[in-house]
Amino acid sequence: MAVERITALMTSQATTANLATDLDQLTQTESELSSGKSINQPSDNPYGASVVLSLNSQLSALSSYAGNISDGTNWLNTASGALSDIQNMVQTVRELTVEGANGTNSATSDQSAAQEVNQLIDQIKQTANTTYNGSYVFSGTATTTAPYQTGANDAYQGNSGTVTREIGPGSNVQINTNIAGILGSGSGSNDGLLLSTLRQISADLSSGTPAAQTALGTSDLSALDANLNSLEATQANVGSITNRLSIASAGIQSTQSADTTELASTQDANMAKLATTYSTESAGYQAALQAGAQIIQESLLNFLSP
Amino acid sequence: MSIPSLTGVLTALSGLEADQAALDTTGNNIDNATTPGYSEEVVNLNSTTPQEIAAQAYDDGDVTTQLGTGVDVASITRQRNQFLDVQYRAQNTVLGYNTQNATSLGDAQTEFGEPSSTALSGQMATFWSDWNTVANNPTSLSAQQTLVDDATTMTKTFNGLYSQLSTLQSQATSEFGALTGSGGQLLEDANQIASLNGSISQAIAAGQSPNELEDARDSALDDLSSLGQISVTNESDGTVTVNFGDASSPLVQGSAVDWPQTITSATGGQLGALLATASPTGQLSQYMSSLNTVASDLASTVNGLSTTTPFFSGNTAASLAVAVAPGSVQTSSTSAPGGNDVAQAIAALQGGTADQAYAALVTQIGSNVQAAQTSQTNSQAVVTAFQNQRESVSGVSIDQEMTNMITFQRGYQASAQALNTMEQVLGTLITEVGGAGM
C-alpha cells in the first residue's frame, strides 16, 4: 500500500496492531508449550483433531481387546489346569484297572480299588466344577450352575453354549471347553464317555466275577484309553487356543505402539522446535516493544529549538 | 496618484489576522492529533479584492492599476476522502460479521472441549470399554453398575451439550436485543447522527463550516457500520440519509430516526452474525442437529442389539437417557447367565456410526471455527489498511504541523514588521509634515 503521508497516529496504530499480533503468536506458542500438545482445540488443526479422535477410539478398542485376551488366557489356564488334574486321576484309575485285570489282587483289595475309583469319580466331577472369576468354566453359558453334582447323579447340568472373547475386530475366540463331550452323563446315558466308563470299571472291580475281570482287561481298558485320548486331544486344543491368544496379544501390542506413536506425532507438540520458536518470538516481541517506545516519540518537535 | 494613507496598515493587519487564524488551526490540529475521528483542518487563504488606483493621467483618459489589499480567510475545511469512508465502512461491516461469527462458533467449540479424554469422545470410549468388561463378566453386578454409571454420565453430557448450544443461540438473540433496543448501540448511533444532522444543516444554513460536527457524525457512521451494512446519501442541506441493512425505510433521514424495523441476517455486520447464530438454519442449529444424529445413532444401534431390555430411552441429544438399572442390563440373547453375545456385539460397535458421526461433527466445528478466525484476521487486516489510507488523508502529521507553524509564525512576524514599517512611515509623515505646519 502506497501511503502518501505518515502520521503519528498511523505509526502508533500500526505499532499497536503489530505488537498485538506478536503477542497473539507468543500466547499460542506458550499454550502449546505448556500443554505439550499442538492440538488444544479442533480449530488448531481440524483434520488432525479427527485423526486424534479416531486414534484414541482405536487405542481404547485395542486396550479392550488386550483385556479380553488376558481374561481369556486366564480362563483357558484354569481350564487347562483342571483338565490335567482330571487326566492324572484317570491315569490312577487306569493303574487300578490294570491291577484288577491281572487278577493278582485279593477280593478285598478289589473292593477298596472300586471304592477308590468311586472317590476319584467324585473328585473328577469336583474338578470339572472349577470356577474362574465366579463362573463355572465347564458349564457352557450356564456359568452359575455347576456342571456336575457329587454323588450318584452323573448327569451334565450345564448347556452346550459357547463362551467367546473378542480378540480383534470381528474376531471371536471360543474359550470354553465342552466337558460334557469328554465326561458325558454317566452310566445311565450309555454314552461310552469317561464317567460311564469309570462307573463300569468300579462296578466290574467290585463284582469280582471272572467275566468282570476279563472285561476290566479288555473292553473297560480300551474304553478308558479312548476316553484318555479324547481328554489329551482337548488339552492340546486348549493349549493351541492359548497360543493363538498370545500371538494376537503380540499383534495388538505392536498396533498399540504404532498408534501411540502416530497419536504423539499428530497431537504432541514438538518441544525442541517450539522452544526455539518461543525464544525467537519472545526476542522479536521485546525488540518491537523497544522500537515502538522510541519511534513514536520522534518528531520534528525534537529538533526545533525552543 | 491617490492612495488612502491607512491602506498599508490595514493590509498588514489582514496578514496578521490570516496568519493568526492559520496558527490557531495548526494549534487545533496538534491538539487533536490523537483524537479518534478527527480530520486535519486546513485554512484556505484568498487574497482580498484589490483596490483600483489611478496610476497615470493621460490625455485620452486615466489608466488605472490595482493595488493589493491583503489576505482573507476564505474557509477552514477538513481533509476527508468520502470514497475511502465508503470502502472503510463496507469492510468494517464484514469485520463486524466475522468477529461475531468467530466468537459464537468459538464458544460452541469450547463447549465441546475436544479433543480430550474427559470430553464426549472419551466418555463414549469408556462406554464401549465398559460393555466389553460386562461381556467378560456377564454375571458381575459391579461391571453393570460401572456401565450404567458411565453411560449416565455420557447421556448427561449429551443433554448438557445440547442445552449449552441452545443457550448460545438464546444468548445471541438477547445480545441482538441489547444492541438494537433502547440504549443500544444502534439507536445511540442513529440518534447521534440524526441530532448532528440537525446541527450541521443549521450551521451550513448560517454559512458556517461545521468541521468538528461532521467528524463526529462520520465517527458515528463508522461505529454503526460494524453493526450492519449502511449506505449513506449526502443531501443538499448537509444532512445524510442512512439506510441500514435490508430495513425497508431509511434508519436516519434528516433529524428523524425510524427504528425498530425488521432486518434479516443479510444485513451483515455484528447484527447479521447474531441473527445467523440464532437462526434455525444457522451453524449452531446444524451442530445441534448433528449431535441429535449421534445420539439417535447411539440409541438405535445399542437398542437394536439389546432388544429385550432396550439400554437407552430417548433418541435425541436432549432426551437420551439410560433406561435400565444395574443387574437388568441385557448381556445375552439367551437366558443363560454366562451368555455375552449381546454385550460383545455392543462393545464391537466402538468406532461405528455413532463414533464416526461425532468425529465428523468435531471436525466440522473445528473447520468452521478455523475458517471464521481466518476470515476475522483477514478482514481485520483489510480494515486496518483502509484505516491507514484514511489516516493518511485525514490524519494530523505533527511534522507537517510544525513546519506549518514555522511558516505561519514567520508570516506573522513579517506582517508585524510590515505594520511596524507603515507606522514609521506614517510617523515620519506626521512628524515632518505636521511639524513644518506648526
Interface residues (C-beta under 8 A of the other chain):
Chain A: M1 V3 E4 R5 I6 T7 A8 L9 M10 S12 Q13 A14 A17 I39 Q41 P42 S43 D44 N45 P46 Y47 A49 S50 V52 L53 S54 N56 S57 Q58 S60 A61 S63 S64 G67 N68 D71 N133 G134 S135 S139 G140 T141 A142 T143 T144 N159 G161 V163 T164 R165 E166 P169 G170 N172 Q267 S299 L300 L301 L304
Chain B: A33 T34 G106 Q109 T110 F112 E114 P115 S117 S121 G122 M124 A125 T126 W128 S129 N132 T133 A135 N136 N137 P138 T139 S140 S332 T334 A336 P337 G338 G339 N340 D341 Q344 A347 A348 Q350 G351 D355 Y358 A359 A360 V362 T363 Q364 I365 G366 S367 V369 Q370 Q373 T384 A385 Q387 N388 Q389 E391 S392 V393 G395 V396 S397 I398 D399 Q400 M402 T403 I406
